[in-house]
Amino acid sequence: MHKNNYRYTNDSLPPMDGAGDYPIAMAYVPWQKEPKMYENLEEGFCNGTIFPELNKPFCGKR
């Protein structure tokens, strides 16, 4: 069995010559000043965040 040494190869993708010169991603993350938190942390954990401002449920439509 041939091991690929953790390299991913896919002949269907175009070559990415020079892509190593660029960062993968850049993020903009604004500072939160005194973020509000759920008083009942269990409610926050059920919502996937303990910060109400970040609770953005996905409804499956726009």
C-alpha positions in Angstrom: 0.0 0.0 0.0 1.4 3.4 -1.0 1.2 6.1 1.7 1.0 9.7 0.5 2.7 11.2 3.5 -0.4 13.3 4.4 -0.4 15.1 1.1 -3.7 15.7 -0.6 -3.8 15.2 -4.3 -6.7 15.6 -6.6 -6.1 15.7 -10.4 -9.5 17.4 -11.0 -8.4 20.6 -9.3 -6.3 23.2 -11.2 -2.7 23.7 -10.0 -2.3 26.5 -7.5 1.2 27.7 -8.3 2.3 30.5 -6.1 -0.7 30.1 -3.7 1.8 29.4 -0.9 2.7 33.1 -0.9 -0.8 34.1 0.4 -2.5 33.6 3.8 -5.3 31.1 3.9 -7.7 33.6 5.4 -8.0 36.9 7.3 -10.6 37.6 9.9 -12.0 40.8 11.2 -13.1 40.4 14.8 -14.3 43.5 16.6 -13.7 43.9 20.3 -16.7 43.2 22.5 -17.0 45.6 25.4 -18.7 44.1 28.4 -20.6 41.5 26.6 -24.0 40.5 27.9 -24.4 36.9 29.0 -27.4 34.8 29.6 -28.3 34.7 33.3 -29.3 31.1 32.8 -26.2 29.6 31.3 -28.0 26.4 30.4 -30.2 28.4 28.1 -27.1 29.7 26.4 -25.6 26.3 26.0 -28.8 25.1 24.4 -28.6 28.1 22.0 -25.0 27.3 21.2 -23.7 30.5 22.7 -23.8 32.1 26.1 -23.9 35.6 24.5 -27.4 36.6 23.4 -26.0 39.0 20.8 -24.4 36.1 19.0 -27.6 34.0 19.0 -28.5 33.9 15.3 -30.7 30.9 14.7 -30.7 29.4 11.2 -34.3 29.2 9.9 -33.4 27.8 6.5 -34.6 30.8 4.5 -33.8 34.5 4.0 
